[in-house]
Amino acid sequence: MTPNHDTTPVIDLETDYIFSDLNSYYKPYSEMSSDDYKVSKFVGRLNKILALDENWDGFNSARVGENVILNSMAFLGSIPAHLISRIEEDNIYPTPYGTILIEIENEVEELSIEVGANELSYYFERDEVLTNDSSIDLNNVKISPDTFTEVIELLETVS
């Protein structure tokens, strides 16, 4: 299955394909890695976000593009398996800016990660006080777990 650039691409588990990484759009299950499997729970949610048109919120919101979805999958795939369970499918949202917001929180801490076409930004709050915020330029960077070390360390603290 190859992406059809005339229509919105759709990730369809019934056809045994999902997004795999930034270098290829689809991959059969037989070629999937453990990283692909651990992020497969987010495929339906990301499909729904990808299908949204511009102005999806009625306030001139931007459409979330394929590259943002691919960056989101690459980021989620870089998270260790023992931490991926802390991210709920319902805590992944489109933003009006055409980015994806991923939120992880407990009673006192919140980690918000915004994934865009060229950048990943994040902030960490403890007791409603911002303690860390930063961004990672995704242009010309090989996305790997090392790219997101600081974000993954913050995710480790939100238990």
N, C-alpha and C positions, 0 to 999 in steps of 0.2 A: 504494500500500500504506500503510495507516495502522496505528499500533500497536494491538494487541489487549490491553486492560488485564485481560482475564480469564485470559490465559496469559502465560508469559514471552515477551517479544518476542525475535525472532531475526533477526539480520542474515543475509541469504541472498543471496550473490552470484549464484546461479543465477536469481534473479528480478530481477536488475539494480538492486538497491537496497542502499544502505549508510547508516549514520549519517552525517550531514553536519555538523551543528553543534548548539548548544544551543537554537536556535529551531525546529528542525524535525527530525523523527526520520529520515525517509527521503528519498532523492532519486534519480531515475533517472540512469544513467550519462551520458546526454546533457546533463544539467544540472550535472555534477560539475566542481569546480574542480581545479586541480593539487594543492591541499592534500588534497582528498578522495582523489585517486589515490595520493599518497605514503603515506597511512596505511592504504590498503586491505590491505596485507600483515598488519595487526594484527587485521583483522575476525574471522577464524576464532578466534583466541586469545580475543578479547573475548567472542565468542559463547559459547565454552565456559565462561568465567567467569560470564557473565550467567545461564547455565543452571543454575549450582550452587544447591542449596537451602540453607536455613539448616542449620547444623550439618554442613556439607560435610566438615569435617575430623574430626568425631567429638568435638570439644571445645567445643561450643556456639558455633561461629563464626557471625557474621552473614552474611546474604546480601548480595552486591554488587548494588545497585539500578541502575535505568536512569540516574538522574542522575549516578552515579559513572562509568558507561560513557560518557555524553555528555561529561562533564568530561574524561575521559581522551582521548577522540577530539579534543576541542577543543585540549587541550594538545599532543597528538602532531601535530595539524595546524598548530600554530604553530611547530613546529621547522623550520628551513630544510632544504631537500632534501639538501644536502651533509652534514648531521648526522644525518638520520633513519636513514641506513644503519648508524650506530653502535649503534642499538637493535635487539637481536635479539628476535624474537617470544617465544622461550623465557625472556627476561628480564623478562616481564610476568607478575605473580603476583597472585592475590587474597590479601588478608590476613584474619585472623580477625575484624577489626573492620569488615568490609564496605567496605574501600577497595581500591585497586589500587596495587601497588608496581611501579615501573619502575626497573631497575638497569642502569647502564652502568659498565664498569670496564676498566682496563688493569692492567699489572703493579704500578703504584704508586698509582693513584688510583681512587676509587669515588664515583660520584654516585648517590644513591638518592632517588627522587621518589615520594611517596605522595599519590595523588589521592583525595579524598573528595567527598562531596556538597556541602560548603560551603567546603572549604579544600584547598590544595595545600601540602604540606610537603616540604622537601628537606634533605639534608645531603651534605656533600662531605668526603671523607677523602683525605689524601695520606700515604703511608707509615703507614697505620693510625692517623693522628692527625686528629681532627675539626678541620677548618679553617673550616667554614662550615655553619650550619644556620639555617633561617628558614621562614616560611610565608607564604602569600598567601591572603587571605580572598577566596573566589570569590562571595560574596553581593553582588548588585547591581553586579557588575563586568562590563564587556564584555570577554569573553575575546578577546585578540588577541596577536600576537607581542610587543607592548610589555608586556603583562601579565607575561610570563615572561622578560624581558630577562636578569635575573641568572642564572636557571636555564640559559638557552641559552648564556650566556657560560661557565658552568661546564662545560656539555656540550662546548663547543668545546675546553676544555683536556684532556678525557679522550680522548686520541687513540691 
